[in-house]
């Protein structure tokens, strides 16, 4: 049970890290362009 909980925590942190890297990449490539595309996709 402890191993399972630790594994889930590690997965959660990994997902956060990946999300952070993707966000950072978007910022470096031009945040405004992606925001416009994102908002256009929603509406």
PQR file of N, CA, C, O and H, with PARSE charges and radii, in Angstrom:
ATOM      1  N   UNK A   1       0.837  -1.199   0.000 -0.4000 1.5000
ATOM      2  CA  UNK A   1       0.000   0.000   0.000 -0.0000 2.0000
ATOM      3  C   UNK A   1       0.877   1.256   0.000  0.5500 1.7000
ATOM      4  O   UNK A   1       0.620   2.208  -0.736 -0.5500 1.4000
ATOM      5  N   UNK A   2       1.905   1.239   0.831 -0.4000 1.5000
ATOM      6  CA  UNK A   2       2.803   2.390   0.897 -0.0000 2.0000
ATOM      7  C   UNK A   2       3.494   2.605  -0.439  0.5500 1.7000
ATOM      8  O   UNK A   2       3.640   3.737  -0.898 -0.5500 1.4000
ATOM      9  H   UNK A   2       2.114   0.465   1.429  0.4000 1.0000
ATOM     10  N   UNK A   3       3.922   1.499  -1.065 -0.4000 1.5000
ATOM     11  CA  UNK A   3       4.587   1.597  -2.361 -0.0000 2.0000
ATOM     12  C   UNK A   3       3.642   2.198  -3.397  0.5500 1.7000
ATOM     13  O   UNK A   3       4.047   3.019  -4.220 -0.5500 1.4000
ATOM     14  H   UNK A   3       3.803   0.579  -0.692  0.4000 1.0000
ATOM     15  N   UNK A   4       2.381   1.779  -3.346 -0.4000 1.5000
ATOM     16  CA  UNK A   4       1.401   2.285  -4.301 -0.0000 2.0000
ATOM     17  C   UNK A   4       1.210   3.789  -4.134  0.5500 1.7000
ATOM     18  O   UNK A   4       1.183   4.531  -5.117 -0.5500 1.4000
ATOM     19  H   UNK A   4       2.052   1.112  -2.678  0.4000 1.0000
ATOM     20  N   UNK A   5       1.079   4.236  -2.883 -0.4000 1.5000
ATOM     21  CA  UNK A   5       0.891   5.666  -2.617 -0.0000 2.0000
ATOM     22  C   UNK A   5       2.101   6.457  -3.095  0.5500 1.7000
ATOM     23  O   UNK A   5       1.954   7.505  -3.725 -0.5500 1.4000
ATOM     24  H   UNK A   5       1.101   3.634  -2.085  0.4000 1.0000
ATOM     25  N   UNK A   6       3.294   5.958  -2.798 -0.4000 1.5000
ATOM     26  CA  UNK A   6       4.511   6.645  -3.236 -0.0000 2.0000
ATOM     27  C   UNK A   6       4.576   6.710  -4.755  0.5500 1.7000
ATOM     28  O   UNK A   6       4.977   7.728  -5.319 -0.5500 1.4000
ATOM     29  H   UNK A   6       3.414   5.107  -2.286  0.4000 1.0000
ATOM     30  N   UNK A   7       4.183   5.626  -5.417 -0.4000 1.5000
ATOM     31  CA  UNK A   7       4.204   5.595  -6.876 -0.0000 2.0000
ATOM     32  C   UNK A   7       3.238   6.631  -7.445  0.5500 1.7000
ATOM     33  O   UNK A   7       3.563   7.332  -8.403 -0.5500 1.4000
ATOM     34  H   UNK A   7       3.858   4.799  -4.958  0.4000 1.0000
ATOM     35  N   UNK A   8       2.049   6.723  -6.848 -0.4000 1.5000
ATOM     36  CA  UNK A   8       1.066   7.705  -7.308 -0.0000 2.0000
ATOM     37  C   UNK A   8       1.585   9.121  -7.121  0.5500 1.7000
ATOM     38  O   UNK A   8       1.406   9.978  -7.987 -0.5500 1.4000
ATOM     39  H   UNK A   8       1.786   6.153  -6.070  0.4000 1.0000
ATOM     40  N   UNK A   9       2.233   9.363  -5.975 -0.4000 1.5000
ATOM     41  CA  UNK A   9       2.799  10.692  -5.725 -0.0000 2.0000
ATOM     42  C   UNK A   9       3.865  11.017  -6.755  0.5500 1.7000
ATOM     43  O   UNK A   9       3.909  12.130  -7.281 -0.5500 1.4000
ATOM     44  H   UNK A   9       2.378   8.668  -5.272  0.4000 1.0000
ATOM     45  N   UNK A  10       4.724  10.047  -7.044 -0.4000 1.5000
ATOM     46  CA  UNK A  10       5.785  10.269  -8.029 -0.0000 2.0000
ATOM     47  C   UNK A  10       5.192  10.563  -9.398  0.5500 1.7000
ATOM     48  O   UNK A  10       5.673  11.445 -10.109 -0.5500 1.4000
ATOM     49  H   UNK A  10       4.688   9.144  -6.617  0.4000 1.0000
ATOM     50  N   UNK A  11       4.145   9.825  -9.771 -0.4000 1.5000
ATOM     51  CA  UNK A  11       3.496  10.053 -11.064 -0.0000 2.0000
ATOM     52  C   UNK A  11       2.917  11.460 -11.122  0.5500 1.7000
ATOM     53  O   UNK A  11       3.018  12.144 -12.140 -0.5500 1.4000
ATOM     54  H   UNK A  11       3.754   9.108  -9.193  0.4000 1.0000
ATOM     55  N   UNK A  12       2.301  11.889 -10.001 -0.4000 1.5000
ATOM     56  CA  UNK A  12       1.698  13.221  -9.967 -0.0000 2.0000
ATOM     57  C   UNK A  12       2.761  14.296 -10.146  0.5500 1.7000
ATOM     58  O   UNK A  12       2.564  15.262 -10.884 -0.5500 1.4000
ATOM     59  H   UNK A  12       2.219  11.333  -9.174  0.4000 1.0000
ATOM     60  N   UNK A  13       3.891  14.119  -9.463 -0.4000 1.5000
ATOM     61  CA  UNK A  13       4.973  15.099  -9.596 -0.0000 2.0000
ATOM     62  C   UNK A  13       5.546  15.081 -11.006  0.5500 1.7000
ATOM     63  O   UNK A  13       5.894  16.129 -11.550 -0.5500 1.4000
ATOM     64  H   UNK A  13       4.051  13.335  -8.863  0.4000 1.0000
ATOM     65  N   UNK A  14       5.643  13.892 -11.599 -0.4000 1.5000
ATOM     66  CA  UNK A  14       6.154  13.790 -12.971 -0.0000 2.0000
ATOM     67  C   UNK A  14       5.228  14.523 -13.928  0.5500 1.7000
ATOM     68  O   UNK A  14       5.687  15.242 -14.816 -0.5500 1.4000
ATOM     69  H   UNK A  14       5.360  13.041 -11.157  0.4000 1.0000
ATOM     70  N   UNK A  15       3.916  14.340 -13.749 -0.4000 1.5000
ATOM     71  CA  UNK A  15       2.953  15.018 -14.615 -0.0000 2.0000
ATOM     72  C   UNK A  15       3.054  16.527 -14.463  0.5500 1.7000
ATOM     73  O   UNK A  15       2.982  17.267 -15.444 -0.5500 1.4000
ATOM     74  H   UNK A  15       3.543  13.756 -13.028  0.4000 1.0000
ATOM     75  N   UNK A  16       3.223  16.983 -13.208 -0.4000 1.5000
ATOM     76  CA  UNK A  16       3.376  18.422 -12.981 -0.0000 2.0000
ATOM     77  C   UNK A  16       4.629  18.938 -13.657  0.5500 1.7000
ATOM     78  O   UNK A  16       4.633  20.028 -14.229 -0.5500 1.4000
ATOM     79  H   UNK A  16       3.281  16.382 -12.410  0.4000 1.0000
ATOM     80  N   UNK A  17       5.704  18.144 -13.589 -0.4000 1.5000
ATOM     81  CA  UNK A  17       6.975  18.547 -14.188 -0.0000 2.0000
ATOM     82  C   UNK A  17       6.846  18.631 -15.700  0.5500 1.7000
ATOM     83  O   UNK A  17       7.335  19.574 -16.321 -0.5500 1.4000
ATOM     84  H   UNK A  17       5.701  17.258 -13.124  0.4000 1.0000
ATOM     85  N   UNK A  18       6.181  17.636 -16.294 -0.4000 1.5000
ATOM     86  CA  UNK A  18       5.971  17.636 -17.748 -0.0000 2.0000
ATOM     87  C   UNK A  18       5.119  18.835 -18.147  0.5500 1.7000
ATOM     88  O   UNK A  18       5.403  19.514 -19.134 -0.5500 1.4000
ATOM     89  H   UNK A  18       5.783  16.869 -15.790  0.4000 1.0000
ATOM     90  N   UNK A  19       4.067  19.085 -17.362 -0.4000 1.5000
ATOM     91  CA  UNK A  19       3.190  20.226 -17.649 -0.0000 2.0000
ATOM     92  C   UNK A  19       3.974  21.532 -17.568  0.5500 1.7000
ATOM     93  O   UNK A  19       3.770  22.444 -18.370 -0.5500 1.4000
ATOM     94  H   UNK A  19       3.836  18.533 -16.561  0.4000 1.0000
ATOM     95  N   UNK A  20       4.878  21.608 -16.580 -0.4000 1.5000
ATOM     96  CA  UNK A  20       5.714  22.794 -16.425 -0.0000 2.0000
ATOM     97  C   UNK A  20       6.612  22.981 -17.636  0.5500 1.7000
ATOM     98  O   UNK A  20       6.764  24.094 -18.140 -0.5500 1.4000
ATOM     99  H   UNK A  20       5.043  20.867 -15.929  0.4000 1.0000
ATOM    100  N   UNK A  21       7.211  21.882 -18.104 -0.4000 1.5000
ATOM    101  CA  UNK A  21       8.104  21.963 -19.262 -0.0000 2.0000
ATOM    102  C   UNK A  21       7.337  22.402 -20.505  0.5500 1.7000
ATOM    103  O   UNK A  21       7.823  23.225 -21.281 -0.5500 1.4000
ATOM    104  H   UNK A  21       7.087  20.979 -17.694  0.4000 1.0000
ATOM    105  N   UNK A  22       6.136  21.849 -20.692 -0.4000 1.5000
ATOM    106  CA  UNK A  22       5.325  22.219 -21.853 -0.0000 2.0000
ATOM    107  C   UNK A  22       4.941  23.694 -21.797  0.5500 1.7000
ATOM    108  O   UNK A  22       4.990  24.397 -22.806 -0.5500 1.4000
ATOM    109  H   UNK A  22       5.741  21.181 -20.061  0.4000 1.0000
ATOM    110  N   UNK A  23       4.556  24.155 -20.604 -0.4000 1.5000
ATOM    111  CA  UNK A  23       4.196  25.564 -20.434 -0.0000 2.0000
ATOM    112  C   UNK A  23       5.386  26.457 -20.727  0.5500 1.7000
ATOM    113  O   UNK A  23       5.254  27.491 -21.382 -0.5500 1.4000
ATOM    114  H   UNK A  23       4.516  23.584 -19.785  0.4000 1.0000
ATOM    115  N   UNK A  24       6.557  26.046 -20.234 -0.4000 1.5000
ATOM    116  CA  UNK A  24       7.776  26.821 -20.455 -0.0000 2.0000
ATOM    117  C   UNK A  24       8.091  26.896 -21.942  0.5500 1.7000
ATOM    118  O   UNK A  24       8.494  27.941 -22.452 -0.5500 1.4000
ATOM    119  H   UNK A  24       6.664  25.206 -19.702  0.4000 1.0000
ATOM    120  N   UNK A  25       7.901  25.771 -22.632 -0.4000 1.5000
ATOM    121  CA  UNK A  25       8.163  25.733 -24.074 -0.0000 2.0000
ATOM    122  C   UNK A  25       7.215  26.674 -24.812  0.5500 1.7000
ATOM    123  O   UNK A  25       7.618  27.372 -25.742 -0.5500 1.4000
ATOM    124  H   UNK A  25       7.574  24.922 -22.218  0.4000 1.0000
ATOM    125  N   UNK A  26       5.951  26.685 -24.388 -0.4000 1.5000
ATOM    126  CA  UNK A  26       4.979  27.582 -25.014 -0.0000 2.0000
ATOM    127  C   UNK A  26       5.365  29.037 -24.783  0.5500 1.7000
ATOM    128  O   UNK A  26       5.249  29.869 -25.682 -0.5500 1.4000
ATOM    129  H   UNK A  26       5.623  26.118 -23.632  0.4000 1.0000
ATOM    130  N   UNK A  27       5.827  29.339 -23.563 -0.4000 1.5000
ATOM    131  CA  UNK A  27       6.240  30.711 -23.259 -0.0000 2.0000
ATOM    132  C   UNK A  27       7.410  31.123 -24.138  0.5500 1.7000
ATOM    133  O   UNK A  27       7.454  32.246 -24.640 -0.5500 1.4000
ATOM    134  H   UNK A  27       5.920  28.662 -22.833  0.4000 1.0000
ATOM    135  N   UNK A  28       8.357  30.209 -24.320 -0.4000 1.5000
ATOM    136  CA  UNK A  28       9.540  30.524 -25.120 -0.0000 2.0000
ATOM    137  C   UNK A  28       9.180  30.695 -26.590  0.5500 1.7000
ATOM    138  O   UNK A  28       9.789  31.505 -27.289 -0.5500 1.4000
ATOM    139  H   UNK A  28       8.321  29.296 -23.912  0.4000 1.0000
ATOM    140  N   UNK A  29       8.187  29.933 -27.064 -0.4000 1.5000
ATOM    141  CA  UNK A  29       7.815  29.987 -28.479 -0.0000 2.0000
ATOM    142  C   UNK A  29       6.895  31.159 -28.792  0.5500 1.7000
ATOM    143  O   UNK A  29       6.682  31.483 -29.960 -0.5500 1.4000
ATOM    144  H   UNK A  29       7.692  29.275 -26.496  0.4000 1.0000
ATOM    145  N   UNK A  30       6.353  31.789 -27.772 -0.4000 1.5000
ATOM    146  CA  UNK A  30       5.449  32.924 -27.997 -0.0000 2.0000
ATOM    147  C   UNK A  30       4.108  32.692 -27.347  0.5500 1.7000
ATOM    148  O   UNK A  30       3.204  32.108 -27.944 -0.5500 1.4000
ATOM    149  H   UNK A  30       6.526  31.526 -26.823  0.4000 1.0000
ATOM    150  N   UNK A  31       3.986  33.155 -26.119 -0.4000 1.5000
ATOM    151  CA  UNK A  31       2.784  32.897 -25.330 -0.0000 2.0000
ATOM    152  C   UNK A  31       1.537  33.469 -25.989  0.5500 1.7000
ATOM    153  O   UNK A  31       0.486  32.828 -26.001 -0.5500 1.4000
ATOM    154  H   UNK A  31       4.720  33.629 -25.633  0.4000 1.0000
ATOM    155  N   UNK A  32       1.655  34.677 -26.539 -0.4000 1.5000
ATOM    156  CA  UNK A  32       0.482  35.370 -27.068 -0.0000 2.0000
ATOM    157  C   UNK A  32      -0.150  34.576 -28.217  0.5500 1.7000
ATOM    158  O   UNK A  32      -1.369  34.420 -28.273 -0.5500 1.4000
ATOM    159  H   UNK A  32       2.509  35.197 -26.530  0.4000 1.0000
ATOM    160  N   UNK A  33       0.687  34.079 -29.127 -0.4000 1.5000
ATOM    161  CA  UNK A  33       0.160  33.321 -30.259 -0.0000 2.0000
ATOM    162  C   UNK A  33      -0.653  32.125 -29.780  0.5500 1.7000
ATOM    163  O   UNK A  33      -1.746  31.864 -30.282 -0.5500 1.4000
ATOM    164  H   UNK A  33       1.677  34.206 -29.082  0.4000 1.0000
ATOM    165  N   UNK A  34      -0.102  31.394 -28.794 -0.4000 1.5000
ATOM    166  CA  UNK A  34      -0.780  30.195 -28.319 -0.0000 2.0000
ATOM    167  C   UNK A  34      -2.059  30.542 -27.570  0.5500 1.7000
ATOM    168  O   UNK A  34      -3.042  29.806 -27.646 -0.5500 1.4000
ATOM    169  H   UNK A  34       0.787  31.607 -28.387  0.4000 1.0000
ATOM    170  N   UNK A  35      -2.051  31.663 -26.845 -0.4000 1.5000
ATOM    171  CA  UNK A  35      -3.268  32.079 -26.145 -0.0000 2.0000
ATOM    172  C   UNK A  35      -4.367  32.378 -27.150  0.5500 1.7000
ATOM    173  O   UNK A  35      -5.517  31.984 -26.956 -0.5500 1.4000
ATOM    174  H   UNK A  35      -1.252  32.261 -26.783  0.4000 1.0000
ATOM    175  N   UNK A  36      -4.015  33.075 -28.223 -0.4000 1.5000
ATOM    176  CA  UNK A  36      -5.002  33.416 -29.249 -0.0000 2.0000
ATOM    177  C   UNK A  36      -5.562  32.142 -29.873  0.5500 1.7000
ATOM    178  O   UNK A  36      -6.775  32.005 -30.032 -0.5500 1.4000
ATOM    179  H   UNK A  36      -3.080  33.396 -28.380  0.4000 1.0000
ATOM    180  N   UNK A  37      -4.677  31.210 -30.227 -0.4000 1.5000
ATOM    181  CA  UNK A  37      -5.118  29.946 -30.805 -0.0000 2.0000
ATOM    182  C   UNK A  37      -5.999  29.191 -29.825  0.5500 1.7000
ATOM    183  O   UNK A  37      -7.011  28.605 -30.211 -0.5500 1.4000
ATOM    184  H   UNK A  37      -3.692  31.322 -30.097  0.4000 1.0000
ATOM    185  N   UNK A  38      -5.607  29.207 -28.541 -0.4000 1.5000
ATOM    186  CA  UNK A  38      -6.354  28.486 -27.511 -0.0000 2.0000
ATOM    187  C   UNK A  38      -7.752  29.071 -27.339  0.5500 1.7000
ATOM    188  O   UNK A  38      -8.739  28.337 -27.284 -0.5500 1.4000
ATOM    189  H   UNK A  38      -4.785  29.682 -28.227  0.4000 1.0000
ATOM    190  N   UNK A  39      -7.829  30.403 -27.255 -0.4000 1.5000
ATOM    191  CA  UNK A  39      -9.123  31.053 -27.074 -0.0000 2.0000
ATOM    192  C   UNK A  39     -10.001  30.862 -28.307  0.5500 1.7000
ATOM    193  O   UNK A  39     -11.213  30.679 -28.186 -0.5500 1.4000
ATOM    194  H   UNK A  39      -7.027  30.999 -27.299  0.4000 1.0000
ATOM    195  N   UNK A  40      -9.397  30.903 -29.487 -0.4000 1.5000
ATOM    196  CA  UNK A  40     -10.162  30.674 -30.711 -0.0000 2.0000
ATOM    197  C   UNK A  40     -10.701  29.254 -30.741  0.5500 1.7000
ATOM    198  O   UNK A  40     -11.803  29.013 -31.234 -0.5500 1.4000
ATOM    199  H   UNK A  40      -8.413  31.051 -29.585  0.4000 1.0000
ATOM    200  N   UNK A  41      -9.927  28.316 -30.214 -0.4000 1.5000
ATOM    201  CA  UNK A  41     -10.352  26.915 -30.186 -0.0000 2.0000
ATOM    202  C   UNK A  41     -11.542  26.744 -29.248  0.5500 1.7000
ATOM    203  O   UNK A  41     -12.453  25.967 -29.536 -0.5500 1.4000
ATOM    204  H   UNK A  41      -9.032  28.512 -29.813  0.4000 1.0000
ATOM    205  N   UNK A  42     -11.539  27.468 -28.124 -0.4000 1.5000
ATOM    206  CA  UNK A  42     -12.635  27.361 -27.159 -0.0000 2.0000
ATOM    207  C   UNK A  42     -13.910  27.959 -27.738  0.5500 1.7000
ATOM    208  O   UNK A  42     -14.980  27.361 -27.624 -0.5500 1.4000
ATOM    209  H   UNK A  42     -10.799  28.098 -27.891  0.4000 1.0000
ATOM    210  N   UNK A  43     -13.808  29.137 -28.361 -0.4000 1.5000
ATOM    211  CA  UNK A  43     -15.002  29.849 -28.828 -0.0000 2.0000
ATOM    212  C   UNK A  43     -15.451  29.383 -30.158  0.5500 1.7000
ATOM    213  O   UNK A  43     -16.443  29.885 -30.687 -0.5500 1.4000
ATOM    214  H   UNK A  43     -12.939  29.623 -28.454  0.4000 1.0000
TER
END
